[in-house]
C-alpha cells in the first residue's frame, strides 16, 4: 500500500512540475481518456476517487520523469511525505468541470437578461467550441441551449447573430438528430432571411447554417423548398455586386442539393429546374474572373444536366450554355499558357469538356425524340 501511495504522490508531483492544475478544464483528448477511467461520473465530471486520479496521472505522465520523481519521493522524510499526502488530499477534493457543466454555465449566462454584451459574446464563443463534439451537440437542446441560441438570432448586435448562426451550423453538421431538433424549432426561415443581410459575415454564417441543417437530410430539404429556397439562391446569385463568398456558398449549396437527388431514389422534380432565372445566373458564373467560383459553377451545371428531368433546350435557348462553355474554353486556353495556372486550368478544362459532352448528349436525345414525334 505504501508503494502504491508513493507512486500516486510521484504521478501528481510530475503533473505539478508540468504546470498541471486540477481546476483547469480538460482538453478534448484528455477528457476522452478520463471518461474511460471514470465512466460512473457521467455529466458530473471530476475524479470520484484517488484511484481514478492515479490512473489518469500515470496515463498522462512521462515514464522517465515519473520514475525519477518516484525515486525522489522515496528519499523524502516522514514529515515531508506527510505534507505531500495532505496536498494530494486537497487536490482530490477538486473536480474537473465537465463539458455539460460548462455548457450549462454558458446557457444560463445567455438567459440572463442583464448580462453585458461582452459576456454574452463570451458565452456564445464558449458554446461554439463546446458543441463541436457530437455528444455535446446532442446534449445542447436538453440543456436549453438551442432555444437560448436561437433567441440570439434576433439580437440587435450583428456579431451576436453571427456567432449564434455559426453555433447552429456547427451543432447540426452531419448530425440528423440535431438537424431535426433545430428545424422543429422553426429557425430555417429566419436563417434564410439573414442570408440577405447587409453584413457579409452574417449572410455567410447564415448560409453555412442553412447548408448544415439540410445537407443529406430530406426533411430539411423539403422545408427549404417550401420556404422558396430557390428564390433565395436566385436573389443572391443574380446580384453581381454581392460578396463573392456568398456566390461560392450558394453555388456549393445548390450543387450539393442536386447531387443528393442524383444519389437518391426520389423522382421528384427540383424547383431549381423550373426557375430559369436561377439556372441562367448559375451558368453566367462560368465566366466569373474568380477561378474557384468558376469551377464550383461548372460542377453545379454538370449535376443539373445529369438530372433526368432537366431540359437541354432550356439550357441552350434560355441560358445559352453552349456559348458560355465556348467562351470558358477560350479563357482556359489562355490560362493553360501561364505557368501559375497551368495545372489548374487543365483540370477545369477536362471538367468543361465533360460537361459539354453531357450537354450535347442530352440535346441529341431531345432532337431524336422530336424527330420521332414528327415521323
Backbone torsions as a table, in degrees:
resi	resn	phi	psi	omega
1	UNK	NA	-38.5	-179.9
2	UNK	-64.3	-39.8	179.1
3	UNK	-63.9	-39.1	179.5
4	UNK	-63.8	-39.8	179.5
5	UNK	-65.5	-39.1	179.0
6	UNK	-62.6	-40.6	178.4
7	UNK	-62.5	-41.3	179.0
8	UNK	-61.7	-45.1	178.2
9	UNK	-60.0	-44.6	-178.7
10	UNK	-60.4	-47.1	-178.8
11	UNK	-59.1	-43.6	-178.1
12	UNK	-71.5	-31.6	175.6
13	UNK	-67.0	-37.7	176.2
14	UNK	-59.9	-44.2	179.3
15	UNK	-62.1	-39.3	178.4
16	UNK	-63.4	-42.9	179.7
17	UNK	-63.4	-30.2	179.4
18	UNK	-83.1	1.6	179.3
19	UNK	82.2	20.7	-178.9
20	UNK	-72.7	137.6	176.1
21	UNK	-129.1	125.7	-178.9
22	UNK	-68.0	-16.7	-179.5
23	UNK	-82.0	-16.3	-179.6
24	UNK	-74.9	154.5	179.8
25	UNK	-77.5	139.6	179.5
26	UNK	-68.0	143.3	171.6
27	UNK	-79.3	173.3	-170.1
28	UNK	-63.2	-45.7	-177.3
29	UNK	-66.2	-39.1	178.2
30	UNK	-65.7	-39.2	-179.7
31	UNK	-63.1	-39.5	179.5
32	UNK	-62.0	-45.5	179.1
33	UNK	-64.6	-39.3	-178.9
34	UNK	-62.6	-40.1	-179.5
35	UNK	-65.1	-29.2	176.9
36	UNK	-68.5	-30.1	-179.8
37	UNK	-80.0	-44.8	-173.8
38	UNK	-119.4	72.7	-176.2
39	UNK	-68.6	-22.8	-174.8
40	UNK	-78.7	-8.7	-176.7
41	UNK	-77.0	-27.2	178.9
42	UNK	49.3	-122.5	-174.8
43	UNK	-81.3	-8.1	-174.7
44	UNK	-81.6	-27.1	179.1
45	UNK	71.5	-178.9	175.7
46	UNK	85.2	164.8	175.6
47	UNK	-89.7	124.1	-177.5
48	UNK	-80.0	-13.3	-178.9
49	UNK	-157.1	166.7	175.0
50	UNK	-62.8	-34.3	-179.6
51	UNK	-62.9	-40.7	177.5
52	UNK	-63.8	-42.2	178.0
53	UNK	-63.0	-40.1	179.9
54	UNK	-60.5	-48.7	-178.3
55	UNK	-61.5	-43.5	179.4
56	UNK	-63.4	-43.2	-176.6
57	UNK	-63.1	-44.6	-179.2
58	UNK	-64.6	-41.0	-177.9
59	UNK	-66.7	-21.7	-176.2
60	UNK	-116.7	23.4	180.0
61	UNK	-113.9	154.0	174.2
62	UNK	-72.8	119.0	-176.3
63	UNK	-55.4	-42.3	-178.4
64	UNK	-65.3	-42.5	-179.7
65	UNK	-68.6	-35.0	179.1
66	UNK	-65.0	-42.7	179.4
67	UNK	-63.1	-43.4	-179.7
68	UNK	-61.9	-43.8	-178.4
69	UNK	-68.1	-34.1	177.5
70	UNK	-60.5	-42.3	178.4
71	UNK	-63.8	-38.4	178.8
72	UNK	-65.4	-39.1	-179.9
73	UNK	-64.8	-38.4	-178.9
74	UNK	-63.6	-20.5	179.4
75	UNK	-88.4	-4.5	-178.4
76	UNK	-68.1	147.9	175.0
77	UNK	-73.9	162.2	178.8
78	UNK	-55.3	-38.4	-179.7
79	UNK	-66.8	-42.1	179.9
80	UNK	-66.7	-39.9	179.2
81	UNK	-64.2	-40.0	178.7
82	UNK	-62.7	-39.6	178.9
83	UNK	-64.0	-41.9	178.7
84	UNK	-63.4	-40.1	-179.9
85	UNK	-63.5	-37.3	177.7
86	UNK	-65.3	-38.4	178.2
87	UNK	-64.2	-39.9	178.6
88	UNK	-63.4	-40.9	179.0
89	UNK	-61.2	-36.9	177.8
90	UNK	-66.8	-41.0	177.9
91	UNK	-63.5	-36.2	-177.9
92	UNK	-64.0	-26.3	-179.4
93	UNK	-72.6	-22.7	-178.2
94	UNK	-76.3	152.1	179.3
95	UNK	-124.5	140.9	174.4
96	UNK	-79.6	123.5	178.5
97	UNK	-67.3	128.3	179.6
98	UNK	-75.8	165.8	176.9
99	UNK	-60.6	-36.4	179.8
100	UNK	-62.4	-40.4	177.8
101	UNK	-66.0	-42.9	179.5
102	UNK	-63.6	-39.5	177.5
103	UNK	-64.4	-41.6	179.8
104	UNK	-61.8	-41.7	178.9
105	UNK	-61.6	-46.1	-179.5
106	UNK	-63.6	-40.4	-179.9
107	UNK	-67.0	-41.8	177.1
108	UNK	-61.6	-37.1	176.7
109	UNK	-62.2	-43.5	-179.5
110	UNK	-63.8	-32.0	179.9
111	UNK	-81.9	-4.2	177.6
112	UNK	-85.9	106.2	-175.1
113	UNK	-64.5	-23.6	-178.2
114	UNK	-90.1	3.6	-178.2
115	UNK	-66.1	139.6	179.5
116	UNK	-69.1	160.4	-180.0
117	UNK	-61.0	-40.8	-179.2
118	UNK	-65.3	-42.0	178.3
119	UNK	-68.0	-33.6	177.5
120	UNK	-66.9	-41.2	177.3
121	UNK	-63.6	-42.6	179.2
122	UNK	-61.4	-43.6	-179.9
123	UNK	-61.3	-40.7	179.3
124	UNK	-68.1	-40.3	179.0
125	UNK	-64.6	-34.8	176.5
126	UNK	-65.9	-43.4	178.7
127	UNK	-64.3	-35.4	179.8
128	UNK	-58.4	-37.7	177.8
129	UNK	-77.8	-41.0	-173.4
130	UNK	-70.1	-28.7	-175.7
131	UNK	-82.4	-2.0	-177.7
132	UNK	-63.6	-47.1	174.6
133	UNK	-64.9	137.4	-174.2
134	UNK	-61.8	-32.0	179.4
135	UNK	-63.7	-40.9	179.0
136	UNK	-69.1	-39.8	178.3
137	UNK	-60.9	-39.8	179.8
138	UNK	-67.4	-27.1	-180.0
139	UNK	-86.0	-14.0	-171.3
140	UNK	-57.4	-43.9	-175.3
141	UNK	-69.7	-42.0	-177.7
142	UNK	-69.3	-19.4	174.9
143	UNK	-87.6	-1.1	-179.7
144	UNK	87.2	9.5	-174.4
145	UNK	-72.0	-40.9	-178.0
146	UNK	-61.6	-45.6	179.6
147	UNK	-61.2	-42.3	-179.0
148	UNK	-65.4	-42.2	-178.5
149	UNK	-69.4	-42.1	-178.9
150	UNK	-62.0	-36.0	176.8
151	UNK	-58.9	-34.3	-177.0
152	UNK	-72.1	-11.2	175.4
153	UNK	-65.8	-17.8	178.4
154	UNK	-100.5	7.0	179.9
155	UNK	-64.6	137.9	-179.9
156	UNK	-65.5	-17.7	-179.5
157	UNK	-87.0	121.9	-176.3
158	UNK	-62.9	-34.0	-179.3
159	UNK	-64.8	-37.8	177.7
160	UNK	-64.1	-42.6	179.1
161	UNK	-64.7	-38.9	-179.1
162	UNK	-62.2	-50.0	-178.6
163	UNK	-65.2	-35.7	180.0
164	UNK	-63.6	-45.6	177.8
165	UNK	-63.7	-37.3	179.6
166	UNK	-62.9	-42.5	178.8
167	UNK	-61.1	-45.8	-179.1
168	UNK	-61.8	-39.6	178.6
169	UNK	-66.5	-44.8	-177.8
170	UNK	-67.6	-40.0	-178.5
171	UNK	-67.6	-31.9	-174.3
172	UNK	-95.8	-5.3	-176.0
173	UNK	-62.9	121.4	-179.9
174	UNK	53.5	36.4	-177.0
175	UNK	-138.1	87.7	-177.9
176	UNK	-56.6	-33.3	180.0
177	UNK	-60.3	-48.0	-179.6
178	UNK	-77.3	-33.8	176.0
179	UNK	-54.9	-47.2	-179.3
180	UNK	-64.2	-42.5	-179.8
181	UNK	-59.7	-47.2	-177.2
182	UNK	-67.7	-43.6	-178.9
183	UNK	-64.5	-34.9	178.4
184	UNK	-66.5	-21.1	177.6
185	UNK	-84.6	2.5	172.4
186	UNK	70.7	36.2	-173.9
187	UNK	-94.2	-13.2	-173.3
188	UNK	-60.6	-44.7	-179.2
189	UNK	-59.8	-38.8	179.6
190	UNK	-65.4	-43.3	179.1
191	UNK	-64.2	-37.3	178.2
192	UNK	-67.5	-33.4	174.6
193	UNK	-67.2	-42.3	-179.9
194	UNK	-66.3	-23.3	179.8
195	UNK	-64.7	-15.8	177.8
196	UNK	-99.7	13.0	-176.8
197	UNK	-62.4	149.4	174.8
198	UNK	-72.5	-17.9	175.8
199	UNK	-85.8	112.7	-173.4
200	UNK	-58.0	-43.2	-177.7
201	UNK	-65.2	-35.0	177.3
202	UNK	-66.5	-44.6	178.8
203	UNK	-63.7	-39.8	-179.3
204	UNK	-63.9	-48.2	-179.0
205	UNK	-69.0	-30.4	177.0
206	UNK	-66.8	-42.7	177.1
207	UNK	-64.8	-36.5	175.8
208	UNK	-60.9	-45.2	-179.5
209	UNK	-65.4	-41.9	178.9
210	UNK	-60.5	-46.6	-179.8
211	UNK	-60.3	-43.8	-179.3
212	UNK	-65.7	-36.2	-176.8
213	UNK	-70.0	-32.6	-172.9
214	UNK	-110.5	-4.7	-176.9
215	UNK	-66.8	127.3	179.0
216	UNK	56.1	26.9	-178.2
217	UNK	-131.3	95.7	-173.4
218	UNK	-54.8	-41.7	-179.1
219	UNK	-62.7	-38.8	177.8
220	UNK	-67.6	-38.0	179.1
221	UNK	-67.4	-39.8	176.4
222	UNK	-59.2	-42.6	179.6
223	UNK	-66.3	-37.7	177.6
224	UNK	-61.5	-42.9	178.3
225	UNK	-67.4	-38.7	178.3
226	UNK	-63.1	-31.3	179.0
227	UNK	-87.2	16.7	178.6
228	UNK	60.7	50.2	179.6
229	UNK	-61.8	-31.1	179.3
230	UNK	-65.2	-34.5	178.2
231	UNK	-70.5	-34.9	176.4
232	UNK	-61.7	-46.6	179.6
233	UNK	-64.5	-41.1	-179.8
234	UNK	-61.2	-44.5	-178.0
235	UNK	-61.2	-40.8	-178.6
236	UNK	-74.2	-45.2	-175.6
237	UNK	-71.1	-26.3	-179.8
238	UNK	-84.1	-6.0	180.0
239	UNK	-92.0	101.7	-175.3
240	UNK	-72.1	-16.3	-177.3
241	UNK	-94.1	-1.1	-176.3
242	UNK	-77.9	158.0	-179.9
243	UNK	-58.3	134.2	-173.6
244	UNK	-64.9	-22.8	177.5
245	UNK	-63.1	-34.3	178.6
246	UNK	-70.1	-37.5	175.9
247	UNK	-61.2	-44.2	-179.3
248	UNK	-60.9	-46.2	-177.4
249	UNK	-65.5	-38.5	-180.0
250	UNK	-68.4	-42.3	179.2
251	UNK	-65.0	-41.1	178.1
252	UNK	-62.5	-42.6	-180.0
253	UNK	-62.9	-45.8	179.4
254	UNK	-61.2	-46.6	-179.8
255	UNK	-61.6	-39.7	-179.3
256	UNK	-65.7	-40.3	179.1
257	UNK	-65.0	-41.8	179.7
258	UNK	-68.3	-40.1	179.2
259	UNK	-62.8	-37.3	176.8
260	UNK	-62.8	-39.0	178.0
261	UNK	-65.1	-40.2	-179.7
262	UNK	-66.2	-35.8	-177.8
263	UNK	-79.9	-17.3	-175.8
264	UNK	-93.4	-171.5	-178.2
265	UNK	-110.4	2.1	-177.4
266	UNK	-73.2	141.2	178.1
267	UNK	-105.7	10.4	-177.8
268	UNK	-67.0	150.9	178.2
269	UNK	-88.9	126.4	179.6
270	UNK	-73.6	141.9	-179.9
271	UNK	-63.2	-18.4	179.4
272	UNK	-59.1	-38.0	-174.8
273	UNK	-71.4	-20.8	177.5
274	UNK	-89.2	-13.8	-177.9
275	UNK	-97.2	90.2	-176.1
276	UNK	-68.0	-28.5	177.8
277	UNK	-66.2	-37.9	177.7
278	UNK	-66.6	-45.7	179.5
279	UNK	-59.4	-41.9	-179.3
280	UNK	-65.5	-37.0	179.4
281	UNK	-65.3	-41.5	-180.0
282	UNK	-65.1	-45.6	-179.0
283	UNK	-66.3	-31.8	176.5
284	UNK	-62.2	-27.0	-179.3
285	UNK	-75.0	-8.6	176.1
286	UNK	-63.9	-21.0	-179.9
287	UNK	-104.7	16.6	179.2
288	UNK	-64.9	143.7	176.2
289	UNK	-71.0	-14.5	178.6
290	UNK	-86.3	115.2	-173.8
291	UNK	-65.4	-37.5	179.6
292	UNK	-64.7	-44.8	178.3
293	UNK	-64.6	-39.5	179.1
294	UNK	-58.8	-45.1	179.8
295	UNK	-67.4	-41.7	178.4
296	UNK	-61.5	-41.0	179.0
297	UNK	-64.5	-37.3	179.9
298	UNK	-65.5	-40.9	175.7
299	UNK	-62.3	-40.3	-180.0
300	UNK	-64.1	-43.0	179.0
301	UNK	-63.4	-41.0	178.4
302	UNK	-59.2	-47.7	-179.6
303	UNK	-63.4	-41.6	179.2
304	UNK	-61.9	-42.1	-180.0
305	UNK	-65.7	-30.0	-177.1
306	UNK	-77.1	-12.4	174.8
307	UNK	-68.0	134.3	-177.8
308	UNK	-62.6	-29.9	-176.7
309	UNK	-86.8	-1.0	179.5
310	UNK	-71.2	143.4	-176.3
311	UNK	-103.2	110.1	-177.6
312	UNK	-62.2	-31.6	-179.6
313	UNK	-68.2	-33.1	175.6
314	UNK	-66.0	-41.7	178.7
315	UNK	-64.7	-31.0	-178.6
316	UNK	-86.5	-54.5	-171.2
317	UNK	-79.7	-36.7	-177.6
318	UNK	-92.3	-47.0	-173.9
319	UNK	-93.0	-13.9	178.8
320	UNK	55.2	48.5	-178.9
321	UNK	-63.6	-37.0	-179.4
322	UNK	-60.5	-40.5	178.6
323	UNK	-68.4	-41.5	-179.7
324	UNK	-62.8	-41.3	179.5
325	UNK	-67.2	-35.5	178.4
326	UNK	-66.5	-44.7	178.8
327	UNK	-67.5	-34.9	178.2
328	UNK	-64.9	-39.2	178.0
329	UNK	-60.5	-41.7	178.9
330	UNK	-62.9	-42.4	178.3
331	UNK	-62.2	-44.6	-177.4
332	UNK	-67.1	-34.3	177.9
333	UNK	-62.1	-35.9	177.2
334	UNK	-68.9	-40.5	-179.0
335	UNK	-68.7	-32.0	179.7
336	UNK	-62.3	-28.6	-179.9
337	UNK	-75.7	-14.3	-179.2
338	UNK	-96.1	127.7	-178.0
339	UNK	-58.9	-35.6	-176.0
340	UNK	-63.1	-35.8	-174.4
341	UNK	-114.2	7.0	-171.3
342	UNK	-55.3	-57.1	-176.8
343	UNK	-61.7	-43.8	-178.8
344	UNK	-63.4	-45.7	-177.5
345	UNK	-62.8	-37.3	178.4
346	UNK	-64.1	-42.8	179.2
347	UNK	-62.7	-44.5	-179.2
348	UNK	-67.9	-36.3	178.0
349	UNK	-63.9	-38.9	176.4
350	UNK	-62.6	-40.3	177.4
351	UNK	-66.7	-40.0	179.4
352	UNK	-61.4	-42.1	178.7
353	UNK	-63.3	-39.5	178.1
354	UNK	-61.5	-44.3	178.5
355	UNK	-63.5	-40.4	-179.9
356	UNK	-63.4	-40.6	178.4
357	UNK	-63.9	-42.5	178.4
358	UNK	-62.7	-43.7	-178.9
359	UNK	-62.4	-48.0	-178.9
360	UNK	-66.9	-34.4	177.1
361	UNK	-63.3	-40.5	178.7
362	UNK	-70.0	-36.4	176.9
363	UNK	-63.7	-41.4	179.3
364	UNK	-63.4	-37.5	178.5
365	UNK	-64.7	-40.0	178.8
366	UNK	-65.4	-43.8	-179.0
367	UNK	-65.3	-38.5	178.4
368	UNK	-64.9	-44.5	178.8
369	UNK	-63.6	-39.7	-179.0
370	UNK	-65.9	-38.6	179.2
371	UNK	-67.7	-35.9	178.9
372	UNK	-65.0	-39.1	179.6
373	UNK	-65.3	-41.8	-178.5
374	UNK	-65.8	-35.6	179.2
375	UNK	-74.0	NA	NA
